[in-house]
Amino acid sequence: MSDLYDVLVIGAGPAGYTAALYASRGNLKVLCLEGWQPGGQLTTTTVIENFPGFRDGKDGKELMKEMRDQAARFGTDYITANVSKVDFSARPFKVWVGDAVYQGRSVIIATGAKSRMLGLESEARLFSKGVSTCATCDGFFFKNKVVALLGGGDSAMEEAGFMTKYASKVYLIHRRSEFRASKIMQDRVKDNEKIEILTNKTVEEILGESVVSGIRLKDTQTGALSTLELQGVFLAIGHIPSTQLFEAVIEMDADQYILHKNHTMTNIEGVFAAGDCVDHRYRQAITAAADGCRAAMDAEKWLEAQA
């Protein structure tokens, strides 16, 4: 059995590292179980231009490394491996990495979420080279370019409208004839002259060698193939919260996002949650970091009350 930590942080994106920083600066003994991809989704982003404090933008990997090092400076310990099992039925809480078990007086879950992807080889190869899952993050780089935005919900409609601030033309592509989005959001898109709606279409291939040059579409009704020349592909087909580890343990909504019961505390007293595993609305690095701060402060106050 390992030493007893005041706080176990599970996850290591902006939420996890910020939680570790604040908890460590609060003179708490902190272990961050950061998984096999330290830094999370931001490590796949080449330039982040909307994180405050970096006027000229910041490489995603560099930003996450600086957050990690900052928390380490105040004493955070790290395990770079995935958590395999948890036991929150009694205190101290227990978290396993393989056969090793770690104990914590409190836990902060910051496991994030993953964007739904198409599953194409070309999509993975051209990610951050014209393929993006965040219009808010990357829209600026597509000034006066033609882009496609995939999806049929409110988020897709909102991002299509957002992209018209930059792109010269936006194709909104949906695999069905009907949209899930609210009528008001659909009307806004239909009234926008820079948006062309293509329904009953799926993306068969993203074209390009080093950067996106187009897409190959398949008509879902006729099977006919067509090609569009464009420079960007934005995916807005949903997110999957990384919360499978906590099923039947932590209360979640219908989409498997963790629910807050008391500020950032979950249904289990002493277990807190922060970042994209909770937030299905904003999903920004800055909001995740803010969540991590809140969770750490809540954990610190809760621990003081237990003394």
N, C-alpha and C positions, 0 to 999 in steps of 0.2 A: 504494500500500500504506500502511496506517495505521501509527501508532506501535505498538510492541510493549507489550501489557499483561501484567501478571503473572497476572491472573485475568479471564476472560470469564465473566460470569454470564448464562445464557440463561433468561429468565423473571423475573417480578416480582410474585410473591405473597409471603406471609410467609416462605417458604423463600428465595426469591431476594433479597429485601431484607435479610434477616438475614445471609445469606451475604455480601452486599456490605458490610454494616456491619462484620462481624467481619474480613473480609479487608482492608478499608480501614483499620480501626484497627490492623491488624497491619503497617501501613506498606507495603502492597502497592498497586500501581497497578491499579485495578479499573474495568472497563467493564461496566455492566449493560444488556443488550439486552432491554428490558422489554416489547416487543410493543406492539400497538395498544390493549390493555386493561391499562394499568398497575394493578397491585394484584390482578389476577385475579378469582377468584370472589367474594372478600369485598367487592368494590365493589358487588355486587348485594344485599348484606345490609344492612338498615337499621340494626339494633341488634345488636351482639355483646355478650353478657352473660357469656360464659365465658372471656374472655381476661384473665389475671391483671393486676391493677393498675388496673382501671377498675371501681370499685365500682358505679357507676350505669349501666354499659354504655357502649358506644362505637359510633358510626356506622362502618360498614365502610369507606366511602371515606375518612373522616377518619383512621382507624387506619392504613390503607395509606399515606396521604399523610405521616403522621408517621414511619412506618418509612422511607419513601423519603427524606424530608428529613434524617433522622438519619444515614443512610448517606452522603448528599451532604455533610453537614457534615464528614465525615472524608475526603472527596475522591473519592467514587464518581462516575464519569461515566455519562451515560445516553444511550441511543439509543431513542427511542420509535417503534419499528417492528418488524415481524416478521422473524425470521431466515428466509432463503429457502434456504440451503444450508450445509453444514458439510463440512470436510475434516479428519479426525482421523488421517489416515494417516501424518503426519510432524509433528514439532515445528519451529517453533511451530505450534500448531493454528490453523486458519483458519475464520472464520465470515463468511458473506455476508449483507448486507441489500441486496437488489437488486444493483446493480453494485458497491457498496462492500464491501470486504473488511477484516475486523478480525483481528488476530493476538493470540494469547494463549499464554503459557507453560503455562497450565493452564486448564481449563474446569469450571464447575459448572452442570450442567443442573438447572433448577428450573421446568420448563414446566407442572407441575400436571396436573390432570385435569378433565374435564367430566362432570357428571351426565347420564345418559341422560334425555332428555325425551320427552314424548308427541308433540310437534310441533304442538300446538294453538295457535291464535291467542289463545284465552282463557287458556291456560296462561302464555304470555309476558306478556300484559297484566296478569294478577293475581299474577305472581311477586312474592314478598315482601309480598303483600296477602292472604295466606291460603294461597298455594301455596309450598311449601318443598321443598328436597331434603336437609334435615338436621334430623332430629328432635332430636338432641342440642343443636343450636344454638337451635332455635326452639320446642321443646316447651313451655317455660315460659309462652309467650304464649297458650296454648290451655287454660288452666285452666277446667275445668267446661264445655268446649265439645265438640261432636261433630266428629270428624275422620275422613277416609278415608286409609288408607295403602295404596299400590299396590306390589305386588311378590310374589314367590314364593320367594325365597331366604332364607338364614339372616339376612342383614342386614335384610330386610323383617320377619321374625318378631321379631328383636331390637328393632327400632324400634317395632313395634306394641306389644310389651310395655312398652317405655320410655314410650310415649305414654300408657299407662293410669295413669301417675303423675299426669298432669295432666288429660287429657280425661275427660269423663263417659262417652263411648262412642267406640270405635274400630271402623270398618269396615275389615277387611283384604280387599282386592279383588285377585283374580288372574284373568288371562285364560284360564287353563287349569283343568282339574279336578284335576290333580296338582301338588304343590309340589316345587321343587328342594331345599327346606330339609331339614336332617337331621330324623330322626324326633323326637329329643328337643326340638328347637326347635318343631316342629309341635305336639307334645303340650302344651308350655307355653302356646302360644297358644290351643289348643282348650280348655284348662282354665281360661282366664281369662274370667271372666263379663262383663268389660267389652268383650270383643272379639267381634264378629260377623263370620264368614267368608263372603264372597261369591265363589264361583268361576264360571268361564266368563263373566266380565263384562269388558268394556272400557269405558273412559271416552270417551264421544263428545264431551262438552263440559263445561267448568267454568263454572258459572253465577255471575252476579254482575256488578255494574257497577264499583264502586270497591273492593269486597272480596268474597271468596268467600261465596256463599250456598247453594251446592249443586252437585251434579254430575248429568249425564245419562249413564246406563249403557245399554249394548247387550248383550243376551245373545248369546254367540257361537254358540249352538246353535239358538236359535229366532229370533233377530233382534229380539226384543221389546225395547222401550225402557222405561226406568223412571227415576225421579228420586229422589234422596236430598237432604234438606235437611241441610246441615252448614256448618261455618265454616272448615274447614281441609283441605287436600289435601297429603299428603306423598308424594313420589316416592322409592321405593327399588328402582328397576329397573336399577340398575347404574351404573358409571362408565366413562368412556372416557379412558384416560391420553393426554395430549397428547405423544405420542412418535413420531408418524409421521415426523418429520424425521430420526430416528435409526435408522430401519429398515435392517437389513443393515449397520449400523455399530456399534451398541451391543447387547450381549446383553440379551434381554428374556425374560419368561416367556410362557406361552401367551396371557395376556390383554394383552400388550404393556406391562406394567410393567417398568421398568428394573431389572436385577438388580445388587446390590452384590456385589463380589468380595473386597474387602479394606476393611473398615469402610465408608466411603461411596464408595470408588473403584469404578468400573465395570471392565469387562474391558479397557479401554484405560487404560494407566498415564498419570496426569495428568488424566484426565477423571472428574469426580465427579458424583454425582446426589443430589438432596434433595427432600423434599416429596411431594406427591400423585402425581408421576410414578413414584415408587418404592413408596409406601405405599397398599396397597389394604385396609388394616384400620382404621386410626384416622381418617385424613383430617380432622384438626382443625387450626385455625390455629396452636395452640400446639405441636402435634407437628411441623408443617411448619417453624415457626420454629426449633425445636430441631434439626431435620435440617439446616437452613441453617447453623446454628452449627457443627455437627459437620463438615459438608462444608468450610466455610471453614478450620477448624482443621486438618483433614486435608490440604487443599491447601497451607496455609502450611508444614506440616511436610514435605510432599513436596518443595516448592520449595526449602526449606533443604537438603534432602538432595541436590538436583541441583547445588548451587553448587560 
